[in-house]
Amino acid sequence: MFSAYLKDTQAWDRVLDNPIWRTSLQWLAQCTADTELGDYPLGAPGWFANVHTYATQPEPQCIWESHAATVDVQYVIAGAEGIRWAPVLLLGAPLRHIEGRDRIEWRAPAQATTLLTMRAGMFAVFLAGEGHCPMIALDGATAIRKAVVKIPKSLLSGSVA
């Protein structure tokens, strides 16, 4: 997991220097509150961005997930949310696998986890196999607009993946 403000390039440019990372982050940088909802292909099969909105929820209603074959880059365009992170080793047995979506859902772990406070302009990278739980309301339910780039980990060979 890695998190930073997108505009703070000094925090991430030497770590995320693969062309796939660069293109993904440049695409996110052009997102605004006016960016249309939907999927945007980014060049290779399985590599795309999805812009969506939702209302944050109380943490017990939020779902832990991970991905086996893709990396998530989650970017908050407007609003704020909490995202919990934990290694899948702490999550026990999966609750279910969602076929065709590279999504594995988990029970909330009993152990302590890391809470990221995500505000507009911030992104977080969740590598394949890292558990994360987005949509958490920080100060009551609020609307959030975000973009998530899905990167097949095969595109990142030789890079942080």
C-alpha atoms as an extended CHARMM CRD file, in Angstrom:
* protein
*
       161  EXT
         1         1  MET       CA              0.0000000000        0.0000000000        0.0000000000  PROA      1               0.0000000000
         2         2  PHE       CA              1.1770000000        3.4700000000       -0.8360000000  PROA      2               0.0000000000
         3         3  SER       CA             -0.6640000000        6.7650000000       -0.4360000000  PROA      3               0.0000000000
         4         4  ALA       CA              0.0940000000       10.3870000000       -1.3130000000  PROA      4               0.0000000000
         5         5  TYR       CA             -1.3990000000       13.5500000000       -2.7030000000  PROA      5               0.0000000000
         6         6  LEU       CA             -1.3250000000       13.3270000000       -6.4930000000  PROA      6               0.0000000000
         7         7  LYS       CA              0.0950000000       16.8570000000       -6.7930000000  PROA      7               0.0000000000
         8         8  ASP       CA              2.9850000000       15.9620000000       -4.4510000000  PROA      8               0.0000000000
         9         9  THR       CA              5.0380000000       14.3440000000       -7.1970000000  PROA      9               0.0000000000
        10        10  GLN       CA              8.1960000000       14.4240000000       -5.0670000000  PROA      10              0.0000000000
        11        11  ALA       CA              6.5370000000       11.8870000000       -2.7610000000  PROA      11              0.0000000000
        12        12  TRP       CA              5.9140000000        9.3230000000       -5.4850000000  PROA      12              0.0000000000
        13        13  ASP       CA              7.7220000000       10.0270000000       -8.7790000000  PROA      13              0.0000000000
        14        14  ARG       CA             10.8170000000        7.9300000000       -8.0260000000  PROA      14              0.0000000000
        15        15  VAL       CA              8.8120000000        4.9980000000       -6.6960000000  PROA      15              0.0000000000
        16        16  LEU       CA              6.0800000000        4.9120000000       -9.3420000000  PROA      16              0.0000000000
        17        17  ASP       CA              8.2750000000        5.5230000000      -12.3710000000  PROA      17              0.0000000000
        18        18  ASN       CA              7.1290000000        2.7360000000      -14.7140000000  PROA      18              0.0000000000
        19        19  PRO       CA              5.2880000000        4.1220000000      -17.7970000000  PROA      19              0.0000000000
        20        20  ILE       CA              2.1220000000        2.2860000000      -16.7080000000  PROA      20              0.0000000000
        21        21  TRP       CA              2.1820000000        4.1090000000      -13.3570000000  PROA      21              0.0000000000
        22        22  ARG       CA              2.9050000000        7.4320000000      -15.0880000000  PROA      22              0.0000000000
        23        23  THR       CA              0.0500000000        7.0760000000      -17.5590000000  PROA      23              0.0000000000
        24        24  SER       CA             -2.3660000000        5.9720000000      -14.8270000000  PROA      24              0.0000000000
        25        25  LEU       CA             -1.4790000000        8.8890000000      -12.5540000000  PROA      25              0.0000000000
        26        26  GLN       CA             -1.5400000000       11.4000000000      -15.4220000000  PROA      26              0.0000000000
        27        27  TRP       CA             -5.0160000000       10.1660000000      -16.3100000000  PROA      27              0.0000000000
        28        28  LEU       CA             -6.1490000000       10.6420000000      -12.7010000000  PROA      28              0.0000000000
        29        29  ALA       CA             -4.6370000000       14.1410000000      -12.5950000000  PROA      29              0.0000000000
        30        30  GLN       CA             -7.0130000000       15.3100000000      -15.3390000000  PROA      30              0.0000000000
        31        31  CYS       CA            -10.1200000000       14.0990000000      -13.4550000000  PROA      31              0.0000000000
        32        32  THR       CA            -12.4620000000       16.7720000000      -12.1240000000  PROA      32              0.0000000000
        33        33  ALA       CA            -15.8960000000       16.8500000000      -10.5490000000  PROA      33              0.0000000000
        34        34  ASP       CA            -17.1870000000       17.1540000000      -14.1340000000  PROA      34              0.0000000000
        35        35  THR       CA            -15.5290000000       13.9610000000      -15.4100000000  PROA      35              0.0000000000
        36        36  GLU       CA            -18.3210000000       11.7040000000      -16.6420000000  PROA      36              0.0000000000
        37        37  LEU       CA            -19.0710000000        8.5450000000      -14.7050000000  PROA      37              0.0000000000
        38        38  GLY       CA            -18.0810000000        5.2800000000      -16.3600000000  PROA      38              0.0000000000
        39        39  ASP       CA            -15.1770000000        3.1920000000      -17.6060000000  PROA      39              0.0000000000
        40        40  TYR       CA            -12.2140000000        4.5590000000      -19.5530000000  PROA      40              0.0000000000
        41        41  PRO       CA             -9.8200000000        2.1250000000      -21.2970000000  PROA      41              0.0000000000
        42        42  LEU       CA             -6.1660000000        3.0440000000      -20.8010000000  PROA      42              0.0000000000
        43        43  GLY       CA             -4.4510000000        1.0460000000      -23.5240000000  PROA      43              0.0000000000
        44        44  ALA       CA             -4.0270000000       -2.6430000000      -22.6880000000  PROA      44              0.0000000000
        45        45  PRO       CA             -6.6220000000       -5.3320000000      -21.9840000000  PROA      45              0.0000000000
        46        46  GLY       CA             -7.8060000000       -5.0830000000      -18.3790000000  PROA      46              0.0000000000
        47        47  TRP       CA             -6.1660000000       -1.6810000000      -17.7960000000  PROA      47              0.0000000000
        48        48  PHE       CA             -8.8920000000        0.9070000000      -17.2760000000  PROA      48              0.0000000000
        49        49  ALA       CA            -10.2230000000        3.6300000000      -15.0170000000  PROA      49              0.0000000000
        50        50  ASN       CA            -13.6930000000        3.7680000000      -13.5300000000  PROA      50              0.0000000000
        51        51  VAL       CA            -15.2080000000        7.0370000000      -12.3040000000  PROA      51              0.0000000000
        52        52  HSD       CA            -18.0650000000        6.5910000000       -9.8530000000  PROA      52              0.0000000000
        53        53  THR       CA            -19.9140000000        8.1160000000       -6.9120000000  PROA      53              0.0000000000
        54        54  TYR       CA            -21.3860000000        6.7280000000       -3.7240000000  PROA      54              0.0000000000
        55        55  ALA       CA            -22.3210000000        7.6650000000       -0.1840000000  PROA      55              0.0000000000
        56        56  THR       CA            -19.8720000000        6.6120000000        2.4980000000  PROA      56              0.0000000000
        57        57  GLN       CA            -21.2280000000        4.2290000000        5.1350000000  PROA      57              0.0000000000
        58        58  PRO       CA            -20.6840000000        3.2450000000        8.7530000000  PROA      58              0.0000000000
        59        59  GLU       CA            -17.6490000000        0.9620000000        8.8790000000  PROA      59              0.0000000000
        60        60  PRO       CA            -19.5270000000       -2.2490000000        9.8300000000  PROA      60              0.0000000000
        61        61  GLN       CA            -21.4510000000       -1.9870000000        6.5280000000  PROA      61              0.0000000000
        62        62  CYS       CA            -18.3000000000       -1.7090000000        4.3980000000  PROA      62              0.0000000000
        63        63  ILE       CA            -16.8010000000       -4.7300000000        2.6370000000  PROA      63              0.0000000000
        64        64  TRP       CA            -13.1980000000       -5.9130000000        2.7780000000  PROA      64              0.0000000000
        65        65  GLU       CA            -11.8260000000       -6.8990000000       -0.6260000000  PROA      65              0.0000000000
        66        66  SER       CA             -8.6370000000       -7.8150000000       -2.4190000000  PROA      66              0.0000000000
        67        67  HSD       CA             -7.6080000000       -8.6740000000       -5.9530000000  PROA      67              0.0000000000
        68        68  ALA       CA             -5.3680000000      -11.4770000000       -7.2030000000  PROA      68              0.0000000000
        69        69  ALA       CA             -4.4320000000      -10.1800000000      -10.6490000000  PROA      69              0.0000000000
        70        70  THR       CA             -4.8790000000       -6.4080000000      -10.5140000000  PROA      70              0.0000000000
        71        71  VAL       CA             -3.5390000000       -3.4020000000       -8.6620000000  PROA      71              0.0000000000
        72        72  ASP       CA             -5.9860000000       -0.6870000000       -7.5570000000  PROA      72              0.0000000000
        73        73  VAL       CA             -5.1110000000        3.0000000000       -7.7000000000  PROA      73              0.0000000000
        74        74  GLN       CA             -7.9540000000        4.7100000000       -5.8340000000  PROA      74              0.0000000000
        75        75  TYR       CA             -8.1790000000        8.4880000000       -6.2530000000  PROA      75              0.0000000000
        76        76  VAL       CA            -10.5800000000       10.8130000000       -4.4420000000  PROA      76              0.0000000000
        77        77  ILE       CA            -11.8640000000       13.5070000000       -6.8100000000  PROA      77              0.0000000000
        78        78  ALA       CA            -14.2820000000       15.1100000000       -4.3340000000  PROA      78              0.0000000000
        79        79  GLY       CA            -15.3280000000       14.3110000000       -0.7830000000  PROA      79              0.0000000000
        80        80  ALA       CA            -13.5340000000       12.1560000000        1.7540000000  PROA      80              0.0000000000
        81        81  GLU       CA            -13.5950000000        8.5860000000        3.0160000000  PROA      81              0.0000000000
        82        82  GLY       CA            -11.7270000000        6.1630000000        5.1790000000  PROA      82              0.0000000000
        83        83  ILE       CA            -10.0890000000        3.1090000000        3.6440000000  PROA      83              0.0000000000
        84        84  ARG       CA             -8.8070000000        0.3390000000        5.8930000000  PROA      84              0.0000000000
        85        85  TRP       CA             -5.7950000000       -1.7110000000        4.8210000000  PROA      85              0.0000000000
        86        86  ALA       CA             -4.3810000000       -5.0240000000        6.0290000000  PROA      86              0.0000000000
        87        87  PRO       CA             -2.3440000000       -7.8820000000        4.5970000000  PROA      87              0.0000000000
        88        88  VAL       CA             -4.6700000000      -10.6870000000        3.4920000000  PROA      88              0.0000000000
        89        89  LEU       CA             -2.8240000000      -12.9670000000        5.9210000000  PROA      89              0.0000000000
        90        90  LEU       CA             -4.8020000000      -11.1930000000        8.6680000000  PROA      90              0.0000000000
        91        91  LEU       CA             -8.1470000000      -11.6510000000        6.9240000000  PROA      91              0.0000000000
        92        92  GLY       CA             -8.6110000000      -15.4110000000        7.3030000000  PROA      92              0.0000000000
        93        93  ALA       CA            -10.5390000000      -17.4160000000        4.7320000000  PROA      93              0.0000000000
        94        94  PRO       CA            -12.2370000000      -15.5490000000        1.8760000000  PROA      94              0.0000000000
        95        95  LEU       CA            -16.0180000000      -15.1530000000        2.0930000000  PROA      95              0.0000000000
        96        96  ARG       CA            -16.4350000000      -15.3110000000       -1.6750000000  PROA      96              0.0000000000
        97        97  HSD       CA            -14.7630000000      -14.8660000000       -5.0370000000  PROA      97              0.0000000000
        98        98  ILE       CA            -16.6440000000      -12.7890000000       -7.5940000000  PROA      98              0.0000000000
        99        99  GLU       CA            -16.0610000000      -14.4470000000      -10.9460000000  PROA      99              0.0000000000
       100       100  GLY       CA            -14.9700000000      -12.2400000000      -13.8150000000  PROA      100             0.0000000000
       101       101  ARG       CA            -14.1850000000       -9.2480000000      -11.5750000000  PROA      101             0.0000000000
       102       102  ASP       CA            -10.9600000000      -10.3170000000       -9.8380000000  PROA      102             0.0000000000
       103       103  ARG       CA            -12.5830000000       -9.5310000000       -6.5020000000  PROA      103             0.0000000000
       104       104  ILE       CA            -12.2440000000      -11.5420000000       -3.3190000000  PROA      104             0.0000000000
       105       105  GLU       CA            -14.3490000000      -10.5090000000       -0.3250000000  PROA      105             0.0000000000
       106       106  TRP       CA            -13.3090000000      -11.0610000000        3.2990000000  PROA      106             0.0000000000
       107       107  ARG       CA            -14.5890000000      -10.7920000000        6.8590000000  PROA      107             0.0000000000
       108       108  ALA       CA            -13.4100000000       -7.7810000000        8.8210000000  PROA      108             0.0000000000
       109       109  PRO       CA            -10.2610000000       -8.8310000000       10.6860000000  PROA      109             0.0000000000
       110       110  ALA       CA            -10.1650000000       -9.1050000000       14.4690000000  PROA      110             0.0000000000
       111       111  GLN       CA             -6.6590000000       -7.6020000000       14.5450000000  PROA      111             0.0000000000
       112       112  ALA       CA             -5.8540000000       -3.9140000000       14.3080000000  PROA      112             0.0000000000
       113       113  THR       CA             -5.6900000000       -2.5140000000       10.7750000000  PROA      113             0.0000000000
       114       114  THR       CA             -4.4580000000        0.7160000000        9.2200000000  PROA      114             0.0000000000
       115       115  LEU       CA             -7.0230000000        3.4550000000        8.5390000000  PROA      115             0.0000000000
       116       116  LEU       CA             -6.2220000000        5.8430000000        5.7030000000  PROA      116             0.0000000000
       117       117  THR       CA             -8.0400000000        9.1650000000        5.7400000000  PROA      117             0.0000000000
       118       118  MET       CA             -8.5150000000        9.9110000000        2.0580000000  PROA      118             0.0000000000
       119       119  ARG       CA             -9.3270000000       13.4830000000        1.0600000000  PROA      119             0.0000000000
       120       120  ALA       CA             -9.8210000000       15.1060000000       -2.3470000000  PROA      120             0.0000000000
       121       121  GLY       CA             -6.5950000000       14.9830000000       -4.3360000000  PROA      121             0.0000000000
       122       122  MET       CA             -5.2050000000       11.8840000000       -2.5920000000  PROA      122             0.0000000000
       123       123  PHE       CA             -4.5760000000        8.4800000000       -4.1150000000  PROA      123             0.0000000000
       124       124  ALA       CA             -3.7870000000        5.0940000000       -2.6260000000  PROA      124             0.0000000000
       125       125  VAL       CA             -2.2230000000        2.0960000000       -4.3380000000  PROA      125             0.0000000000
       126       126  PHE       CA             -3.3610000000       -1.3470000000       -3.2180000000  PROA      126             0.0000000000
       127       127  LEU       CA             -1.1930000000       -4.0970000000       -4.6450000000  PROA      127             0.0000000000
       128       128  ALA       CA             -2.5750000000       -7.4630000000       -5.7070000000  PROA      128             0.0000000000
       129       129  GLY       CA             -3.1590000000       -9.4910000000       -2.5570000000  PROA      129             0.0000000000
       130       130  GLU       CA             -3.5460000000       -6.5210000000       -0.2060000000  PROA      130             0.0000000000
       131       131  GLY       CA             -6.8310000000       -6.2890000000        1.6780000000  PROA      131             0.0000000000
       132       132  HSD       CA             -8.6460000000       -2.9780000000        1.6730000000  PROA      132             0.0000000000
       133       133  CYS       CA            -12.0290000000       -1.7330000000        2.8340000000  PROA      133             0.0000000000
       134       134  PRO       CA            -13.1920000000        1.5230000000        1.1830000000  PROA      134             0.0000000000
       135       135  MET       CA            -16.3880000000        3.5640000000        1.6100000000  PROA      135             0.0000000000
       136       136  ILE       CA            -15.9260000000        4.2320000000        5.3400000000  PROA      136             0.0000000000
       137       137  ALA       CA            -17.7130000000        7.3590000000        6.6020000000  PROA      137             0.0000000000
       138       138  LEU       CA            -15.3410000000        9.6120000000        8.5350000000  PROA      138             0.0000000000
       139       139  ASP       CA            -17.7400000000       12.1580000000       10.0670000000  PROA      139             0.0000000000
       140       140  GLY       CA            -21.1020000000       10.7760000000        9.0320000000  PROA      140             0.0000000000
       141       141  ALA       CA            -22.2440000000        9.6450000000        5.6050000000  PROA      141             0.0000000000
       142       142  THR       CA            -21.1810000000       11.9170000000        2.7690000000  PROA      142             0.0000000000
       143       143  ALA       CA            -21.0890000000       11.7780000000       -1.0260000000  PROA      143             0.0000000000
       144       144  ILE       CA            -17.7670000000       10.9370000000       -2.6280000000  PROA      144             0.0000000000
       145       145  ARG       CA            -16.6330000000       11.0290000000       -6.2470000000  PROA      145             0.0000000000
       146       146  LYS       CA            -13.6320000000        8.9270000000       -7.0940000000  PROA      146             0.0000000000
       147       147  ALA       CA            -11.7550000000        7.2130000000       -9.8560000000  PROA      147             0.0000000000
       148       148  VAL       CA            -10.1930000000        3.7860000000       -9.5770000000  PROA      148             0.0000000000
       149       149  VAL       CA             -7.5620000000        2.6530000000      -12.0520000000  PROA      149             0.0000000000
       150       150  LYS       CA             -7.2820000000       -1.1280000000      -12.4160000000  PROA      150             0.0000000000
       151       151  ILE       CA             -3.8390000000       -2.2310000000      -13.5850000000  PROA      151             0.0000000000
       152       152  PRO       CA             -3.1740000000       -5.8750000000      -14.4490000000  PROA      152             0.0000000000
       153       153  LYS       CA             -0.1150000000       -6.7870000000      -12.3980000000  PROA      153             0.0000000000
       154       154  SER       CA              1.3750000000       -8.3990000000      -15.5220000000  PROA      154             0.0000000000
       155       155  LEU       CA              1.8210000000       -4.8650000000      -16.9440000000  PROA      155             0.0000000000
       156       156  LEU       CA              4.0140000000       -3.9120000000      -13.9910000000  PROA      156             0.0000000000
       157       157  SER       CA              6.6930000000       -6.5950000000      -14.2030000000  PROA      157             0.0000000000
       158       158  GLY       CA              9.9980000000       -5.1250000000      -13.0730000000  PROA      158             0.0000000000
       159       159  SER       CA              8.1590000000       -2.3740000000      -11.1970000000  PROA      159             0.0000000000
       160       160  VAL       CA              6.3220000000       -2.0430000000       -7.8960000000  PROA      160             0.0000000000
       161       161  ALA       CA              3.5100000000       -4.5960000000       -8.2620000000  PROA      161             0.0000000000
